[in-house]
């Protein structure tokens, strides 16, 4: 709602401007809070992360995590005047990637940008379901929505069995957004191909098996375009599980 006591719009929500003898109107700054709340409400953020912010990120005195947090904050503050418009957080499960990514998205929304959150697997399921004539309108609109969102957050990128259809769909989505300068904020548990092999070792298998890489799960073309448009931040690996740490502190 407009501020009834606003001296600029006098409660109308509109600021009248005149340029070269022509009058026009734009939304008054006093309505910004309403617009941000509406954007957040329709952003698709999971309930678990509705209140996630950098202010409540539990770095627990870990210098490496604090450095990552500063990088994320710098990206959100400086956007769009950044070297690369997107952000890719790579690291083991439980390092706080989703919390940081959501925090960045919320900061951008607070600055007036539109943003949408999609779980990677859920988005692919919605897109696949959209081919069914009986699917709901939400499924049919999912792909177009992901294409056109001002800022798209893809959580758990690559967490889906790779098929030709998955590779083509993900490549199409990332390529479109890259070509149209629409940023992606993404998180992934998958190591990248240029990580040392010791980082790709599957601890659960006693260090003898190797994890599938990001290229294995989304394809070379999608990976290439993603790295072209995103600043890559690698999460520190030797940290306590973020969810357990946060639960213990709270």
FIKOLZA-1660 file (N, C-alpha, C; in steps of 0.1 Angstrom, whole numbers, plus 5000, padded with zeros to 4 digits):
% residues 250
   i   px   py   pz ch aa at
   1 5008 4988 5000  A  X  N
   1 5000 5000 5000  A  X CA
   1 5009 5013 5000  A  X  C
   2 5004 5023 4993  A  X  N
   2 5012 5036 4993  A  X CA
   2 5011 5042 5007  A  X  C
   3 5021 5050 5010  A  X  N
   3 5022 5056 5023  A  X CA
   3 5013 5069 5022  A  X  C
   4 5002 5069 5031  A  X  N
   4 4993 5080 5030  A  X CA
   4 4999 5093 5034  A  X  C
   5 5010 5092 5041  A  X  N
   5 5017 5104 5045  A  X CA
   5 5028 5108 5036  A  X  C
   6 5030 5102 5025  A  X  N
   6 5041 5105 5016  A  X CA
   6 5039 5119 5010  A  X  C
   7 5050 5127 5011  A  X  N
   7 5049 5141 5006  A  X CA
   7 5050 5141 4991  A  X  C
   8 5055 5130 4985  A  X  N
   8 5057 5130 4970  A  X CA
   8 5044 5127 4963  A  X  C
   9 5038 5115 4967  A  X  N
   9 5026 5111 4960  A  X CA
   9 5013 5114 4967  A  X  C
  10 5014 5118 4979  A  X  N
  10 5002 5121 4988  A  X CA
  10 4993 5109 4989  A  X  C
  11 4999 5098 4990  A  X  N
  11 4991 5086 4992  A  X CA
  11 4986 5079 4980  A  X  C
  12 4988 5085 4968  A  X  N
  12 4983 5079 4955  A  X CA
  12 4991 5067 4950  A  X  C
  13 5004 5067 4954  A  X  N
  13 5013 5056 4949  A  X CA
  13 5020 5060 4936  A  X  C
  14 5016 5072 4931  A  X  N
  14 5022 5076 4918  A  X CA
  14 5029 5090 4919  A  X  C
  15 5041 5091 4914  A  X  N
  15 5048 5103 4913  A  X CA
  15 5047 5110 4900  A  X  C
  16 5041 5122 4899  A  X  N
  16 5040 5129 4887  A  X CA
  16 5052 5136 4883  A  X  C
  17 5057 5134 4871  A  X  N
  17 5069 5140 4866  A  X CA
  17 5066 5147 4853  A  X  C
  18 5074 5158 4850  A  X  N
  18 5072 5165 4838  A  X CA
  18 5086 5168 4831  A  X  C
  19 5086 5164 4819  A  X  N
  19 5099 5165 4811  A  X CA
  19 5095 5171 4798  A  X  C
  20 5102 5182 4794  A  X  N
  20 5100 5189 4781  A  X CA
  20 5085 5192 4779  A  X  C
  21 5079 5196 4790  A  X  N
  21 5065 5200 4788  A  X CA
  21 5055 5188 4788  A  X  C
  22 5060 5176 4789  A  X  N
  22 5051 5164 4789  A  X CA
  22 5050 5158 4803  A  X  C
  23 5038 5156 4808  A  X  N
  23 5036 5150 4821  A  X CA
  23 5035 5135 4820  A  X  C
  24 5040 5129 4830  A  X  N
  24 5039 5114 4831  A  X CA
  24 5039 5110 4846  A  X  C
  25 5037 5097 4848  A  X  N
  25 5037 5092 4862  A  X CA
  25 5045 5079 4863  A  X  C
  26 5051 5077 4874  A  X  N
  26 5058 5065 4877  A  X CA
  26 5055 5061 4891  A  X  C
  27 5057 5048 4894  A  X  N
  27 5054 5043 4908  A  X CA
  27 5063 5051 4918  A  X  C
  28 5057 5055 4929  A  X  N
  28 5064 5063 4939  A  X CA
  28 5073 5053 4947  A  X  C
  29 5084 5058 4952  A  X  N
  29 5093 5050 4959  A  X CA
  29 5087 5044 4972  A  X  C
  30 5077 5051 4977  A  X  N
  30 5070 5046 4989  A  X CA
  30 5063 5032 4987  A  X  C
  31 5061 5028 4974  A  X  N
  31 5055 5015 4972  A  X CA
  31 5065 5004 4970  A  X  C
  32 5078 5007 4971  A  X  N
  32 5088 4997 4968  A  X CA
  32 5087 4985 4977  A  X  C
  33 5084 4988 4990  A  X  N
  33 5082 4977 4999  A  X CA
  33 5072 4967 4995  A  X  C
  34 5060 4972 4990  A  X  N
  34 5049 4963 4986  A  X CA
  34 5054 4955 4974  A  X  C
  35 5060 4961 4964  A  X  N
  35 5065 4954 4952  A  X CA
  35 5075 4943 4956  A  X  C
  36 5084 4946 4965  A  X  N
  36 5094 4936 4969  A  X CA
  36 5087 4924 4976  A  X  C
  37 5077 4927 4985  A  X  N
  37 5070 4917 4992  A  X CA
  37 5062 4908 4982  A  X  C
  38 5056 4914 4972  A  X  N
  38 5049 4906 4962  A  X CA
  38 5058 4897 4954  A  X  C
  39 5070 4903 4950  A  X  N
  39 5080 4895 4943  A  X CA
  39 5085 4883 4951  A  X  C
  40 5088 4886 4964  A  X  N
  40 5092 4875 4973  A  X CA
  40 5081 4864 4974  A  X  C
  41 5068 4869 4975  A  X  N
  41 5057 4860 4977  A  X CA
  41 5056 4850 4965  A  X  C
  42 5059 4855 4953  A  X  N
  42 5057 4848 4941  A  X CA
  42 5071 4842 4935  A  X  C
  43 5081 4842 4944  A  X  N
  43 5094 4838 4939  A  X CA
  43 5096 4823 4940  A  X  C
  44 5087 4816 4946  A  X  N
  44 5089 4801 4947  A  X CA
  44 5098 4797 4958  A  X  C
  45 5103 4806 4967  A  X  N
  45 5112 4802 4977  A  X CA
  45 5106 4791 4986  A  X  C
  46 5113 4780 4989  A  X  N
  46 5107 4770 4999  A  X CA
  46 5106 4776 5013  A  X  C
  47 5096 4771 5020  A  X  N
  47 5093 4776 5033  A  X CA
  47 5106 4776 5042  A  X  C
  48 5114 4766 5040  A  X  N
  48 5126 4764 5048  A  X CA
  48 5136 4776 5047  A  X  C
  49 5135 4783 5035  A  X  N
  49 5145 4793 5033  A  X CA
  49 5138 4807 5032  A  X  C
  50 5126 4808 5036  A  X  N
  50 5119 4821 5035  A  X CA
  50 5126 4832 5042  A  X  C
  51 5133 4829 5053  A  X  N
  51 5140 4839 5061  A  X CA
  51 5155 4839 5059  A  X  C
  52 5160 4831 5050  A  X  N
  52 5174 4830 5048  A  X CA
  52 5180 4843 5044  A  X  C
  53 5191 4847 5050  A  X  N
  53 5198 4859 5047  A  X CA
  53 5213 4858 5050  A  X  C
  54 5221 4867 5045  A  X  N
  54 5235 4866 5049  A  X CA
  54 5237 4870 5064  A  X  C
  55 5228 4877 5069  A  X  N
  55 5229 4881 5083  A  X CA
  55 5227 4869 5093  A  X  C
  56 5219 4859 5088  A  X  N
  56 5217 4847 5097  A  X CA
  56 5224 4835 5091  A  X  C
  57 5234 4837 5082  A  X  N
  57 5242 4826 5078  A  X CA
  57 5252 4822 5088  A  X  C
  58 5253 4810 5092  A  X  N
  58 5262 4805 5103  A  X CA
  58 5275 4801 5098  A  X  C
  59 5284 4811 5097  A  X  N
  59 5298 4808 5093  A  X CA
  59 5306 4803 5104  A  X  C
  60 5302 4805 5117  A  X  N
  60 5308 4799 5129  A  X CA
  60 5323 4802 5129  A  X  C
  61 5327 4813 5126  A  X  N
  61 5341 4817 5127  A  X CA
  61 5350 4810 5117  A  X  C
  62 5344 4803 5107  A  X  N
  62 5352 4797 5097  A  X CA
  62 5357 4807 5087  A  X  C
  63 5370 4809 5086  A  X  N
  63 5375 4820 5077  A  X CA
  63 5371 4817 5062  A  X  C
  64 5371 4805 5058  A  X  N
  64 5368 4802 5044  A  X CA
  64 5353 4804 5041  A  X  C
  65 5345 4801 5050  A  X  N
  65 5330 4803 5049  A  X CA
  65 5328 4818 5049  A  X  C
  66 5334 4826 5058  A  X  N
  66 5333 4840 5058  A  X CA
  66 5337 4847 5045  A  X  C
  67 5348 4842 5039  A  X  N
  67 5352 4847 5026  A  X CA
  67 5342 4844 5015  A  X  C
  68 5336 4832 5015  A  X  N
  68 5325 4829 5006  A  X CA
  68 5313 4839 5008  A  X  C
  69 5310 4841 5020  A  X  N
  69 5298 4849 5023  A  X CA
  69 5301 4864 5018  A  X  C
  70 5313 4869 5020  A  X  N
  70 5317 4882 5015  A  X CA
  70 5316 4883 4999  A  X  C
  71 5320 4872 4993  A  X  N
  71 5319 4871 4978  A  X CA
  71 5305 4872 4973  A  X  C
  72 5296 4865 4980  A  X  N
  72 5282 4865 4977  A  X CA
  72 5276 4878 4979  A  X  C
  73 5279 4884 4991  A  X  N
  73 5274 4897 4994  A  X CA
  73 5278 4908 4983  A  X  C
  74 5291 4907 4980  A  X  N
  74 5297 4916 4970  A  X CA
  74 5289 4915 4956  A  X  C
  75 5287 4902 4952  A  X  N
  75 5279 4900 4940  A  X CA
  75 5266 4906 4940  A  X  C
  76 5258 4904 4951  A  X  N
  76 5245 4909 4952  A  X CA
  76 5244 4925 4953  A  X  C
  77 5254 4930 4959  A  X  N
  77 5255 4945 4960  A  X CA
  77 5259 4952 4947  A  X  C
  78 5268 4946 4940  A  X  N
  78 5274 4952 4928  A  X CA
  78 5266 4949 4915  A  X  C
  79 5258 4939 4916  A  X  N
  79 5250 4935 4904  A  X CA
  79 5242 4947 4899  A  X  C
  80 5241 4949 4886  A  X  N
  80 5246 4942 4875  A  X CA
  80 5260 4945 4870  A  X  C
  81 5267 4954 4878  A  X  N
  81 5280 4959 4874  A  X CA
  81 5291 4949 4879  A  X  C
  82 5289 4936 4874  A  X  N
  82 5298 4925 4878  A  X CA
  82 5304 4920 4865  A  X  C
  83 5316 4913 4867  A  X  N
  83 5323 4907 4856  A  X CA
  83 5314 4897 4849  A  X  C
  84 5308 4888 4856  A  X  N
  84 5298 4878 4851  A  X CA
  84 5285 4880 4858  A  X  C
  85 5274 4879 4851  A  X  N
  85 5261 4882 4857  A  X CA
  85 5255 4871 4866  A  X  C
  86 5260 4859 4865  A  X  N
  86 5255 4848 4873  A  X CA
  86 5265 4844 4884  A  X  C
  87 5260 4834 4891  A  X  N
  87 5267 4829 4903  A  X CA
  87 5265 4814 4904  A  X  C
  88 5276 4806 4905  A  X  N
  88 5275 4792 4906  A  X CA
  88 5283 4788 4919  A  X  C
  89 5276 4782 4928  A  X  N
  89 5282 4777 4941  A  X CA
  89 5283 4762 4940  A  X  C
  90 5296 4757 4941  A  X  N
  90 5299 4743 4939  A  X CA
  90 5305 4738 4953  A  X  C
  91 5299 4727 4958  A  X  N
  91 5305 4721 4970  A  X CA
  91 5297 4709 4975  A  X  C
  92 5302 4703 4985  A  X  N
  92 5296 4691 4991  A  X CA
  92 5283 4694 4997  A  X  C
  93 5274 4684 4998  A  X  N
  93 5261 4687 5005  A  X CA
  93 5264 4692 5019  A  X  C
  94 5255 4701 5024  A  X  N
  94 5256 4705 5038  A  X CA
  94 5266 4716 5040  A  X  C
  95 5271 4723 5030  A  X  N
  95 5280 4734 5032  A  X CA
  95 5274 4748 5032  A  X  C
  96 5261 4748 5030  A  X  N
  96 5253 4761 5031  A  X CA
  96 5251 4768 5017  A  X  C
  97 5252 4760 5006  A  X  N
  97 5251 4766 4993  A  X CA
  97 5237 4772 4991  A  X  C
  98 5227 4765 4994  A  X  N
  98 5213 4770 4991  A  X CA
  98 5210 4782 5000  A  X  C
  99 5214 4782 5012  A  X  N
  99 5212 4794 5021  A  X CA
  99 5219 4806 5014  A  X  C
 100 5231 4805 5010  A  X  N
 100 5238 4816 5004  A  X CA
 100 5232 4820 4991  A  X  C
 101 5228 4811 4982  A  X  N
 101 5221 4814 4970  A  X CA
 101 5208 4821 4972  A  X  C
 102 5200 4816 4981  A  X  N
 102 5187 4823 4984  A  X CA
 102 5190 4837 4990  A  X  C
 103 5200 4838 4998  A  X  N
 103 5203 4851 5004  A  X CA
 103 5207 4861 4993  A  X  C
 104 5214 4857 4983  A  X  N
 104 5218 4865 4971  A  X CA
 104 5205 4869 4964  A  X  C
 105 5196 4860 4961  A  X  N
 105 5184 4863 4954  A  X CA
 105 5175 4872 4962  A  X  C
 106 5174 4871 4975  A  X  N
 106 5166 4880 4983  A  X CA
 106 5172 4894 4983  A  X  C
 107 5185 4895 4983  A  X  N
 107 5191 4908 4982  A  X CA
 107 5188 4915 4969  A  X  C
 108 5188 4907 4958  A  X  N
 108 5185 4913 4945  A  X CA
 108 5170 4917 4944  A  X  C
 109 5162 4909 4950  A  X  N
 109 5147 4913 4950  A  X CA
 109 5145 4925 4958  A  X  C
 110 5152 4926 4970  A  X  N
 110 5151 4938 4978  A  X CA
 110 5156 4951 4970  A  X  C
 111 5165 4949 4960  A  X  N
 111 5170 4960 4952  A  X CA
 111 5161 4963 4940  A  X  C
 112 5150 4955 4939  A  X  N
 112 5140 4958 4928  A  X CA
 112 5140 4948 4917  A  X  C
 113 5149 4938 4917  A  X  N
 113 5149 4928 4906  A  X CA
 113 5139 4917 4909  A  X  C
 114 5134 4911 4898  A  X  N
 114 5125 4900 4899  A  X CA
 114 5134 4887 4900  A  X  C
 115 5129 4877 4907  A  X  N
 115 5136 4865 4909  A  X CA
 115 5127 4853 4911  A  X  C
 116 5132 4841 4906  A  X  N
 116 5124 4829 4908  A  X CA
 116 5134 4818 4913  A  X  C
 117 5129 4810 4922  A  X  N
 117 5136 4798 4927  A  X CA
 117 5130 4786 4921  A  X  C
 118 5138 4777 4916  A  X  N
 118 5134 4764 4911  A  X CA
 118 5143 4753 4916  A  X  C
 119 5138 4742 4922  A  X  N
 119 5146 4730 4925  A  X CA
 119 5148 4724 4911  A  X  C
 120 5160 4720 4908  A  X  N
 120 5163 4715 4895  A  X CA
 120 5155 4703 4891  A  X  C
 121 5154 4693 4900  A  X  N
 121 5146 4681 4896  A  X CA
 121 5132 4684 4894  A  X  C
 122 5126 4693 4903  A  X  N
 122 5112 4697 4902  A  X CA
 122 5109 4704 4889  A  X  C
 123 5118 4713 4885  A  X  N
 123 5116 4720 4873  A  X CA
 123 5116 4710 4861  A  X  C
 124 5125 4701 4860  A  X  N
 124 5125 4691 4849  A  X CA
 124 5112 4683 4849  A  X  C
 125 5108 4679 4861  A  X  N
 125 5095 4671 4862  A  X CA
 125 5083 4679 4857  A  X  C
 126 5083 4692 4861  A  X  N
 126 5072 4701 4856  A  X CA
 126 5073 4702 4841  A  X  C
 127 5085 4704 4835  A  X  N
 127 5086 4706 4821  A  X CA
 127 5082 4693 4814  A  X  C
 128 5086 4681 4819  A  X  N
 128 5082 4669 4813  A  X CA
 128 5067 4667 4814  A  X  C
 129 5061 4670 4825  A  X  N
 129 5047 4669 4827  A  X CA
 129 5039 4678 4818  A  X  C
 130 5045 4689 4814  A  X  N
 130 5038 4698 4805  A  X CA
 130 5034 4692 4792  A  X  C
 131 5041 4681 4788  A  X  N
 131 5038 4674 4775  A  X CA
 131 5025 4666 4776  A  X  C
 132 5020 4664 4788  A  X  N
 132 5008 4657 4790  A  X CA
 132 4996 4666 4789  A  X  C
 133 4986 4664 4780  A  X  N
 133 4975 4673 4778  A  X CA
 133 4967 4675 4791  A  X  C
 134 4968 4666 4801  A  X  N
 134 4960 4667 4813  A  X CA
 134 4968 4675 4824  A  X  C
 135 4980 4679 4821  A  X  N
 135 4988 4686 4831  A  X CA
 135 4982 4700 4834  A  X  C
 136 4984 4705 4846  A  X  N
 136 4979 4718 4850  A  X CA
 136 4987 4729 4843  A  X  C
 137 4981 4741 4844  A  X  N
 137 4987 4753 4837  A  X CA
 137 5000 4756 4843  A  X  C
 138 5002 4753 4856  A  X  N
 138 5015 4756 4863  A  X CA
 138 5026 4748 4856  A  X  C
 139 5024 4735 4853  A  X  N
 139 5034 4727 4846  A  X CA
 139 5037 4732 4832  A  X  C
 140 5026 4736 4825  A  X  N
 140 5028 4741 4811  A  X CA
 140 5036 4754 4811  A  X  C
 141 5035 4762 4821  A  X  N
 141 5041 4775 4821  A  X CA
 141 5056 4774 4827  A  X  C
 142 5059 4763 4833  A  X  N
 142 5072 4762 4840  A  X CA
 142 5084 4766 4832  A  X  C
 143 5085 4760 4820  A  X  N
 143 5097 4762 4811  A  X CA
 143 5097 4777 4807  A  X  C
 144 5086 4783 4803  A  X  N
 144 5086 4797 4798  A  X CA
 144 5089 4806 4810  A  X  C
 145 5085 4802 4822  A  X  N
 145 5088 4810 4834  A  X CA
 145 5103 4810 4837  A  X  C
 146 5108 4798 4836  A  X  N
 146 5123 4797 4839  A  X CA
 146 5131 4804 4828  A  X  C
 147 5126 4804 4816  A  X  N
 147 5134 4811 4805  A  X CA
 147 5134 4826 4807  A  X  C
 148 5122 4831 4812  A  X  N
 148 5120 4846 4811  A  X CA
 148 5123 4853 4825  A  X  C
 149 5124 4845 4836  A  X  N
 149 5126 4851 4849  A  X CA
 149 5138 4861 4848  A  X  C
 150 5137 4873 4855  A  X  N
 150 5148 4882 4855  A  X CA
 150 5160 4876 4861  A  X  C
 151 5159 4870 4872  A  X  N
 151 5170 4862 4878  A  X CA
 151 5165 4849 4882  A  X  C
 152 5171 4838 4877  A  X  N
 152 5167 4824 4880  A  X CA
 152 5176 4818 4889  A  X  C
 153 5171 4812 4900  A  X  N
 153 5179 4804 4909  A  X CA
 153 5176 4789 4907  A  X  C
 154 5186 4782 4903  A  X  N
 154 5185 4767 4901  A  X CA
 154 5192 4760 4912  A  X  C
 155 5185 4754 4921  A  X  N
 155 5191 4747 4932  A  X CA
 155 5193 4732 4929  A  X  C
 156 5205 4727 4933  A  X  N
 156 5209 4713 4931  A  X CA
 156 5210 4710 4916  A  X  C
 157 5216 4718 4909  A  X  N
 157 5218 4716 4895  A  X CA
 157 5225 4703 4892  A  X  C
 158 5220 4695 4882  A  X  N
 158 5226 4682 4879  A  X CA
 158 5220 4670 4887  A  X  C
 159 5211 4673 4896  A  X  N
 159 5206 4662 4905  A  X CA
 159 5195 4655 4898  A  X  C
 160 5197 4650 4886  A  X  N
 160 5187 4642 4879  A  X CA
 160 5194 4633 4869  A  X  C
 161 5189 4621 4867  A  X  N
 161 5196 4612 4858  A  X CA
 161 5197 4618 4844  A  X  C
 162 5209 4617 4839  A  X  N
 162 5211 4624 4826  A  X CA
 162 5205 4615 4814  A  X  C
 163 5197 4621 4806  A  X  N
 163 5192 4615 4793  A  X CA
 163 5194 4625 4782  A  X  C
 164 5192 4621 4770  A  X  N
 164 5193 4631 4759  A  X CA
 164 5183 4642 4761  A  X  C
 165 5171 4639 4766  A  X  N
 165 5161 4649 4768  A  X CA
 165 5165 4659 4778  A  X  C
 166 5170 4654 4790  A  X  N
 166 5175 4662 4800  A  X CA
 166 5186 4671 4795  A  X  C
 167 5196 4666 4788  A  X  N
 167 5207 4674 4784  A  X CA
 167 5203 4685 4774  A  X  C
 168 5194 4681 4765  A  X  N
 168 5189 4691 4755  A  X CA
 168 5181 4702 4762  A  X  C
 169 5172 4698 4772  A  X  N
 169 5164 4708 4778  A  X CA
 169 5172 4718 4787  A  X  C
 170 5182 4712 4794  A  X  N
 170 5190 4721 4803  A  X CA
 170 5199 4730 4794  A  X  C
 171 5205 4724 4783  A  X  N
 171 5213 4732 4774  A  X CA
 171 5205 4743 4768  A  X  C
 172 5193 4740 4764  A  X  N
 172 5184 4751 4758  A  X CA
 172 5181 4762 4768  A  X  C
 173 5178 4758 4780  A  X  N
 173 5175 4768 4790  A  X CA
 173 5187 4777 4793  A  X  C
 174 5198 4771 4796  A  X  N
 174 5210 4778 4800  A  X CA
 174 5215 4787 4788  A  X  C
 175 5215 4781 4776  A  X  N
 175 5219 4789 4764  A  X CA
 175 5210 4801 4761  A  X  C
 176 5197 4799 4763  A  X  N
 176 5188 4810 4760  A  X CA
 176 5191 4821 4770  A  X  C
 177 5192 4818 4783  A  X  N
 177 5194 4828 4793  A  X CA
 177 5208 4835 4791  A  X  C
 178 5218 4827 4787  A  X  N
 178 5231 4833 4785  A  X CA
 178 5231 4843 4773  A  X  C
 179 5224 4839 4762  A  X  N
 179 5224 4847 4750  A  X CA
 179 5216 4860 4753  A  X  C
 180 5206 4859 4762  A  X  N
 180 5197 4871 4765  A  X CA
 180 5202 4878 4777  A  X  C
 181 5214 4875 4782  A  X  N
 181 5219 4882 4794  A  X CA
 181 5210 4881 4806  A  X  C
 182 5204 4870 4808  A  X  N
 182 5195 4868 4819  A  X CA
 182 5203 4859 4829  A  X  C
 183 5206 4864 4841  A  X  N
 183 5215 4857 4850  A  X CA
 183 5209 4845 4857  A  X  C
 184 5218 4835 4860  A  X  N
 184 5214 4823 4867  A  X CA
 184 5222 4823 4880  A  X  C
 185 5216 4820 4891  A  X  N
 185 5223 4817 4903  A  X CA
 185 5220 4802 4905  A  X  C
 186 5231 4794 4907  A  X  N
 186 5229 4780 4907  A  X CA
 186 5238 4774 4918  A  X  C
 187 5233 4762 4924  A  X  N
 187 5241 4755 4933  A  X CA
 187 5242 4740 4928  A  X  C
 188 5253 4734 4931  A  X  N
 188 5254 4720 4927  A  X CA
 188 5263 4713 4937  A  X  C
 189 5260 4700 4939  A  X  N
 189 5269 4691 4947  A  X CA
 189 5279 4685 4939  A  X  C
 190 5279 4686 4926  A  X  N
 190 5287 4679 4917  A  X CA
 190 5301 4686 4915  A  X  C
 191 5312 4678 4915  A  X  N
 191 5325 4684 4912  A  X CA
 191 5326 4688 4898  A  X  C
 192 5334 4698 4895  A  X  N
 192 5336 4701 4881  A  X CA
 192 5348 4693 4876  A  X  C
 193 5349 4692 4863  A  X  N
 193 5360 4684 4857  A  X CA
 193 5374 4688 4860  A  X  C
 194 5376 4701 4863  A  X  N
 194 5389 4706 4865  A  X CA
 194 5393 4705 4880  A  X  C
 195 5384 4700 4888  A  X  N
 195 5388 4697 4902  A  X CA
 195 5398 4686 4903  A  X  C
 196 5407 4686 4913  A  X  N
 196 5416 4675 4914  A  X CA
 196 5408 4662 4917  A  X  C
 197 5414 4651 4913  A  X  N
 197 5407 4638 4914  A  X CA
 197 5404 4635 4929  A  X  C
 198 5413 4640 4938  A  X  N
 198 5410 4637 4952  A  X CA
 198 5398 4644 4957  A  X  C
 199 5394 4655 4950  A  X  N
 199 5382 4662 4954  A  X CA
 199 5369 4655 4949  A  X  C
 200 5371 4646 4939  A  X  N
 200 5360 4639 4933  A  X CA
 200 5358 4625 4939  A  X  C
 201 5367 4622 4949  A  X  N
 201 5366 4608 4955  A  X CA
 201 5354 4607 4964  A  X  C
 202 5346 4596 4962  A  X  N
 202 5334 4594 4969  A  X CA
 202 5338 4588 4983  A  X  C
 203 5336 4596 4993  A  X  N
 203 5340 4592 5007  A  X CA
 203 5332 4580 5011  A  X  C
 204 5319 4579 5007  A  X  N
 204 5311 4568 5012  A  X CA
 204 5316 4555 5006  A  X  C
 205 5323 4555 4996  A  X  N
 205 5328 4543 4989  A  X CA
 205 5343 4540 4994  A  X  C
 206 5347 4546 5004  A  X  N
 206 5360 4543 5010  A  X CA
 206 5371 4549 5001  A  X  C
 207 5368 4559 4993  A  X  N
 207 5378 4566 4986  A  X CA
 207 5382 4559 4973  A  X  C
 208 5375 4549 4969  A  X  N
 208 5379 4541 4957  A  X CA
 208 5370 4545 4945  A  X  C
 209 5358 4550 4947  A  X  N
 209 5350 4554 4936  A  X CA
 209 5350 4569 4933  A  X  C
 210 5346 4573 4921  A  X  N
 210 5347 4587 4918  A  X CA
 210 5333 4592 4915  A  X  C
 211 5329 4604 4920  A  X  N
 211 5316 4609 4917  A  X CA
 211 5315 4613 4903  A  X  C
 212 5303 4614 4898  A  X  N
 212 5300 4619 4885  A  X CA
 212 5302 4634 4886  A  X  C
 213 5307 4640 4875  A  X  N
 213 5310 4654 4875  A  X CA
 213 5298 4662 4869  A  X  C
 214 5299 4675 4870  A  X  N
 214 5288 4684 4864  A  X CA
 214 5286 4681 4849  A  X  C
 215 5297 4679 4842  A  X  N
 215 5296 4676 4828  A  X CA
 215 5288 4663 4826  A  X  C
 216 5291 4653 4834  A  X  N
 216 5284 4640 4833  A  X CA
 216 5269 4642 4834  A  X  C
 217 5265 4652 4842  A  X  N
 217 5251 4653 4846  A  X CA
 217 5243 4663 4837  A  X  C
 218 5250 4673 4832  A  X  N
 218 5242 4683 4824  A  X CA
 218 5248 4684 4809  A  X  C
 219 5259 4678 4807  A  X  N
 219 5265 4679 4793  A  X CA
 219 5275 4690 4792  A  X  C
 220 5284 4688 4782  A  X  N
 220 5295 4697 4779  A  X CA
 220 5290 4711 4775  A  X  C
 221 5280 4712 4767  A  X  N
 221 5275 4725 4762  A  X CA
 221 5269 4733 4773  A  X  C
 222 5261 4727 4781  A  X  N
 222 5254 4734 4792  A  X CA
 222 5265 4739 4802  A  X  C
 223 5274 4730 4805  A  X  N
 223 5285 4734 4814  A  X CA
 223 5293 4746 4809  A  X  C
 224 5296 4745 4796  A  X  N
 224 5304 4756 4790  A  X CA
 224 5297 4769 4791  A  X  C
 225 5284 4770 4787  A  X  N
 225 5277 4782 4788  A  X CA
 225 5275 4787 4802  A  X  C
 226 5273 4778 4811  A  X  N
 226 5271 4781 4825  A  X CA
 226 5284 4788 4831  A  X  C
 227 5295 4783 4828  A  X  N
 227 5308 4789 4832  A  X CA
 227 5311 4802 4825  A  X  C
 228 5305 4803 4813  A  X  N
 228 5307 4816 4806  A  X CA
 228 5300 4827 4813  A  X  C
 229 5288 4824 4819  A  X  N
 229 5280 4835 4824  A  X CA
 229 5280 4836 4839  A  X  C
 230 5287 4826 4846  A  X  N
 230 5286 4826 4861  A  X CA
 230 5300 4828 4867  A  X  C
 231 5301 4835 4878  A  X  N
 231 5312 4835 4886  A  X CA
 231 5311 4822 4895  A  X  C
 232 5322 4814 4895  A  X  N
 232 5322 4802 4902  A  X CA
 232 5328 4804 4916  A  X  C
 233 5321 4799 4926  A  X  N
 233 5326 4800 4940  A  X CA
 233 5326 4785 4945  A  X  C
 234 5337 4781 4949  A  X  N
 234 5339 4767 4954  A  X CA
 234 5338 4768 4970  A  X  C
 235 5329 4760 4975  A  X  N
 235 5327 4760 4989  A  X CA
 235 5338 4752 4996  A  X  C
 236 5342 4756 5008  A  X  N
 236 5352 4748 5015  A  X CA
 236 5346 4735 5019  A  X  C
 237 5355 4724 5018  A  X  N
 237 5350 4711 5021  A  X CA
 237 5351 4706 5035  A  X  C
 238 5360 4711 5042  A  X  N
 238 5362 4707 5056  A  X CA
 238 5354 4715 5066  A  X  C
 239 5341 4714 5065  A  X  N
 239 5332 4721 5074  A  X CA
 239 5322 4712 5079  A  X  C
 240 5317 4715 5091  A  X  N
 240 5306 4707 5097  A  X CA
 240 5293 4709 5088  A  X  C
 241 5285 4699 5087  A  X  N
 241 5273 4699 5079  A  X CA
 241 5265 4712 5083  A  X  C
 242 5261 4720 5074  A  X  N
 242 5255 4733 5077  A  X CA
 242 5242 4731 5084  A  X  C
 243 5234 4721 5080  A  X  N
 243 5221 4720 5086  A  X CA
 243 5222 4715 5100  A  X  C
 244 5232 4706 5103  A  X  N
 244 5234 4702 5117  A  X CA
 244 5239 4713 5125  A  X  C
 245 5248 4721 5119  A  X  N
 245 5255 4732 5127  A  X CA
 245 5244 4742 5130  A  X  C
 246 5235 4746 5121  A  X  N
 246 5225 4756 5123  A  X CA
 246 5215 4751 5134  A  X  C
 247 5211 4738 5133  A  X  N
 247 5202 4732 5143  A  X CA
 247 5208 4732 5157  A  X  C
 248 5221 4729 5157  A  X  N
 248 5227 4728 5171  A  X CA
 248 5228 4742 5177  A  X  C
 249 5231 4752 5169  A  X  N
 249 5233 4766 5174  A  X CA
 249 5219 4772 5178  A  X  C
 250 5209 4768 5170  A  X  N
 250 5195 4773 5173  A  X CA
 250 5189 4765 5184  A  X  C
% end
